[in-house]
Amino acid sequence: MSLKVDHERCTECRMCYIVCRELDINAVYVALEPLHRIEIDLDACTYPGCTACLMYCPAAGSIVEVATGRSMVPPPPEAWQS
């Protein structure tokens, strides 16, 4: 499975880019064409092993599974509390 960016929902805040770089996965990058948009390198992305981009993305539904077209939305914060 792999992910892609829904540019209609993405705010281009680059939080996914930052966290992906911090984790040294480097799958999220800024494409020079068109318009310096965020993209995901399908060969470098380790999803579903890593979901850091989903956790840091403030624009719900802007990261989508390529195969299913499903919007990937992280669980609400209260889901993490025990």
PyMOL commands that place a pseudoatom at each C-alpha (Angstrom):
pseudoatom trace, name=CA, resn=MET, resi=1, chain=A, elem=C, hetatm=0, pos=[0.000, 0.000, 0.000]
pseudoatom trace, name=CA, resn=SER, resi=2, chain=A, elem=C, hetatm=0, pos=[1.114, 3.542, -0.584]
pseudoatom trace, name=CA, resn=LEU, resi=3, chain=A, elem=C, hetatm=0, pos=[-0.024, 7.100, 0.023]
pseudoatom trace, name=CA, resn=LYS, resi=4, chain=A, elem=C, hetatm=0, pos=[-0.471, 10.244, -2.043]
pseudoatom trace, name=CA, resn=VAL, resi=5, chain=A, elem=C, hetatm=0, pos=[-1.306, 13.870, -1.254]
pseudoatom trace, name=CA, resn=ASP, resi=6, chain=A, elem=C, hetatm=0, pos=[-4.772, 15.245, -2.051]
pseudoatom trace, name=CA, resn=HIS, resi=7, chain=A, elem=C, hetatm=0, pos=[-3.770, 18.734, -3.165]
pseudoatom trace, name=CA, resn=GLU, resi=8, chain=A, elem=C, hetatm=0, pos=[-7.313, 20.051, -2.869]
pseudoatom trace, name=CA, resn=ARG, resi=9, chain=A, elem=C, hetatm=0, pos=[-7.173, 19.479, 0.904]
pseudoatom trace, name=CA, resn=CYS, resi=10, chain=A, elem=C, hetatm=0, pos=[-3.451, 19.920, 1.581]
pseudoatom trace, name=CA, resn=THR, resi=11, chain=A, elem=C, hetatm=0, pos=[-2.472, 23.304, 3.023]
pseudoatom trace, name=CA, resn=GLU, resi=12, chain=A, elem=C, hetatm=0, pos=[1.206, 22.817, 2.065]
pseudoatom trace, name=CA, resn=CYS, resi=13, chain=A, elem=C, hetatm=0, pos=[2.238, 23.466, 5.687]
pseudoatom trace, name=CA, resn=ARG, resi=14, chain=A, elem=C, hetatm=0, pos=[5.031, 20.879, 5.223]
pseudoatom trace, name=CA, resn=MET, resi=15, chain=A, elem=C, hetatm=0, pos=[4.603, 19.232, 8.615]
pseudoatom trace, name=CA, resn=CYS, resi=16, chain=A, elem=C, hetatm=0, pos=[4.591, 15.825, 6.882]
pseudoatom trace, name=CA, resn=TYR, resi=17, chain=A, elem=C, hetatm=0, pos=[7.818, 16.766, 5.110]
pseudoatom trace, name=CA, resn=ILE, resi=18, chain=A, elem=C, hetatm=0, pos=[9.473, 17.823, 8.367]
pseudoatom trace, name=CA, resn=VAL, resi=19, chain=A, elem=C, hetatm=0, pos=[8.535, 14.700, 10.345]
pseudoatom trace, name=CA, resn=CYS, resi=20, chain=A, elem=C, hetatm=0, pos=[9.488, 12.391, 7.477]
pseudoatom trace, name=CA, resn=ARG, resi=21, chain=A, elem=C, hetatm=0, pos=[12.940, 14.034, 7.332]
pseudoatom trace, name=CA, resn=GLU, resi=22, chain=A, elem=C, hetatm=0, pos=[13.322, 13.872, 11.120]
pseudoatom trace, name=CA, resn=LEU, resi=23, chain=A, elem=C, hetatm=0, pos=[12.649, 10.121, 11.042]
pseudoatom trace, name=CA, resn=ASP, resi=24, chain=A, elem=C, hetatm=0, pos=[15.168, 9.770, 8.176]
pseudoatom trace, name=CA, resn=ILE, resi=25, chain=A, elem=C, hetatm=0, pos=[12.605, 8.137, 5.894]
pseudoatom trace, name=CA, resn=ASN, resi=26, chain=A, elem=C, hetatm=0, pos=[12.717, 10.972, 3.341]
pseudoatom trace, name=CA, resn=ALA, resi=27, chain=A, elem=C, hetatm=0, pos=[9.629, 9.822, 1.429]
pseudoatom trace, name=CA, resn=VAL, resi=28, chain=A, elem=C, hetatm=0, pos=[7.890, 13.205, 1.519]
pseudoatom trace, name=CA, resn=TYR, resi=29, chain=A, elem=C, hetatm=0, pos=[9.482, 15.808, -0.726]
pseudoatom trace, name=CA, resn=VAL, resi=30, chain=A, elem=C, hetatm=0, pos=[8.782, 19.158, -2.330]
pseudoatom trace, name=CA, resn=ALA, resi=31, chain=A, elem=C, hetatm=0, pos=[8.317, 18.696, -6.079]
pseudoatom trace, name=CA, resn=LEU, resi=32, chain=A, elem=C, hetatm=0, pos=[9.698, 21.559, -8.131]
pseudoatom trace, name=CA, resn=GLU, resi=33, chain=A, elem=C, hetatm=0, pos=[6.913, 21.153, -10.683]
pseudoatom trace, name=CA, resn=PRO, resi=34, chain=A, elem=C, hetatm=0, pos=[4.102, 21.963, -10.377]
pseudoatom trace, name=CA, resn=LEU, resi=35, chain=A, elem=C, hetatm=0, pos=[4.205, 24.832, -7.930]
pseudoatom trace, name=CA, resn=HIS, resi=36, chain=A, elem=C, hetatm=0, pos=[6.528, 23.355, -5.280]
pseudoatom trace, name=CA, resn=ARG, resi=37, chain=A, elem=C, hetatm=0, pos=[3.863, 20.980, -3.978]
pseudoatom trace, name=CA, resn=ILE, resi=38, chain=A, elem=C, hetatm=0, pos=[4.338, 18.261, -1.391]
pseudoatom trace, name=CA, resn=GLU, resi=39, chain=A, elem=C, hetatm=0, pos=[4.537, 14.761, -2.902]
pseudoatom trace, name=CA, resn=ILE, resi=40, chain=A, elem=C, hetatm=0, pos=[5.244, 11.273, -1.536]
pseudoatom trace, name=CA, resn=ASP, resi=41, chain=A, elem=C, hetatm=0, pos=[7.926, 9.023, -3.050]
pseudoatom trace, name=CA, resn=LEU, resi=42, chain=A, elem=C, hetatm=0, pos=[6.123, 5.680, -3.330]
pseudoatom trace, name=CA, resn=ASP, resi=43, chain=A, elem=C, hetatm=0, pos=[9.405, 3.749, -3.324]
pseudoatom trace, name=CA, resn=ALA, resi=44, chain=A, elem=C, hetatm=0, pos=[10.672, 5.384, -0.116]
pseudoatom trace, name=CA, resn=CYS, resi=45, chain=A, elem=C, hetatm=0, pos=[7.388, 5.478, 1.831]
pseudoatom trace, name=CA, resn=THR, resi=46, chain=A, elem=C, hetatm=0, pos=[7.126, 2.708, 4.446]
pseudoatom trace, name=CA, resn=TYR, resi=47, chain=A, elem=C, hetatm=0, pos=[3.349, 2.983, 5.013]
pseudoatom trace, name=CA, resn=PRO, resi=48, chain=A, elem=C, hetatm=0, pos=[1.644, 1.164, 6.729]
pseudoatom trace, name=CA, resn=GLY, resi=49, chain=A, elem=C, hetatm=0, pos=[4.756, 0.608, 8.843]
pseudoatom trace, name=CA, resn=CYS, resi=50, chain=A, elem=C, hetatm=0, pos=[5.051, 4.344, 9.451]
pseudoatom trace, name=CA, resn=THR, resi=51, chain=A, elem=C, hetatm=0, pos=[2.128, 6.762, 9.802]
pseudoatom trace, name=CA, resn=ALA, resi=52, chain=A, elem=C, hetatm=0, pos=[4.010, 9.806, 11.095]
pseudoatom trace, name=CA, resn=CYS, resi=53, chain=A, elem=C, hetatm=0, pos=[2.855, 12.034, 8.233]
pseudoatom trace, name=CA, resn=LEU, resi=54, chain=A, elem=C, hetatm=0, pos=[-0.758, 11.244, 9.150]
pseudoatom trace, name=CA, resn=MET, resi=55, chain=A, elem=C, hetatm=0, pos=[-0.167, 12.064, 12.804]
pseudoatom trace, name=CA, resn=TYR, resi=56, chain=A, elem=C, hetatm=0, pos=[1.398, 15.454, 12.084]
pseudoatom trace, name=CA, resn=CYS, resi=57, chain=A, elem=C, hetatm=0, pos=[-0.880, 16.565, 9.248]
pseudoatom trace, name=CA, resn=PRO, resi=58, chain=A, elem=C, hetatm=0, pos=[-3.312, 19.289, 10.398]
pseudoatom trace, name=CA, resn=ALA, resi=59, chain=A, elem=C, hetatm=0, pos=[-5.434, 19.050, 7.211]
pseudoatom trace, name=CA, resn=ALA, resi=60, chain=A, elem=C, hetatm=0, pos=[-7.670, 16.038, 7.802]
pseudoatom trace, name=CA, resn=GLY, resi=61, chain=A, elem=C, hetatm=0, pos=[-7.998, 13.801, 4.773]
pseudoatom trace, name=CA, resn=SER, resi=62, chain=A, elem=C, hetatm=0, pos=[-5.214, 15.338, 2.734]
pseudoatom trace, name=CA, resn=ILE, resi=63, chain=A, elem=C, hetatm=0, pos=[-3.225, 12.091, 2.680]
pseudoatom trace, name=CA, resn=VAL, resi=64, chain=A, elem=C, hetatm=0, pos=[-4.933, 9.336, 0.684]
pseudoatom trace, name=CA, resn=GLU, resi=65, chain=A, elem=C, hetatm=0, pos=[-4.287, 5.632, 0.062]
pseudoatom trace, name=CA, resn=VAL, resi=66, chain=A, elem=C, hetatm=0, pos=[-3.383, 5.209, -3.610]
pseudoatom trace, name=CA, resn=ALA, resi=67, chain=A, elem=C, hetatm=0, pos=[-5.055, 1.806, -4.081]
pseudoatom trace, name=CA, resn=THR, resi=68, chain=A, elem=C, hetatm=0, pos=[-8.358, 2.535, -2.337]
pseudoatom trace, name=CA, resn=GLY, resi=69, chain=A, elem=C, hetatm=0, pos=[-8.666, 6.325, -2.585]
pseudoatom trace, name=CA, resn=ARG, resi=70, chain=A, elem=C, hetatm=0, pos=[-9.520, 6.333, 1.128]
pseudoatom trace, name=CA, resn=SER, resi=71, chain=A, elem=C, hetatm=0, pos=[-8.711, 9.514, 3.015]
pseudoatom trace, name=CA, resn=MET, resi=72, chain=A, elem=C, hetatm=0, pos=[-6.362, 8.750, 5.851]
pseudoatom trace, name=CA, resn=VAL, resi=73, chain=A, elem=C, hetatm=0, pos=[-7.362, 10.635, 8.979]
pseudoatom trace, name=CA, resn=PRO, resi=74, chain=A, elem=C, hetatm=0, pos=[-5.515, 10.056, 12.258]
pseudoatom trace, name=CA, resn=PRO, resi=75, chain=A, elem=C, hetatm=0, pos=[-7.585, 9.155, 15.320]
pseudoatom trace, name=CA, resn=PRO, resi=76, chain=A, elem=C, hetatm=0, pos=[-8.650, 12.005, 17.611]
pseudoatom trace, name=CA, resn=PRO, resi=77, chain=A, elem=C, hetatm=0, pos=[-6.327, 12.799, 20.556]
pseudoatom trace, name=CA, resn=GLU, resi=78, chain=A, elem=C, hetatm=0, pos=[-8.717, 11.243, 23.078]
pseudoatom trace, name=CA, resn=ALA, resi=79, chain=A, elem=C, hetatm=0, pos=[-8.220, 7.866, 21.375]
pseudoatom trace, name=CA, resn=TRP, resi=80, chain=A, elem=C, hetatm=0, pos=[-4.636, 7.845, 22.661]
pseudoatom trace, name=CA, resn=GLN, resi=81, chain=A, elem=C, hetatm=0, pos=[-5.575, 8.434, 26.288]
pseudoatom trace, name=CA, resn=SER, resi=82, chain=A, elem=C, hetatm=0, pos=[-6.035, 5.433, 28.550]
for i in range(1, 82): cmd.bond("trace and resi %d" % i, "trace and resi %d" % (i + 1))
show_as sticks, trace
zoom trace
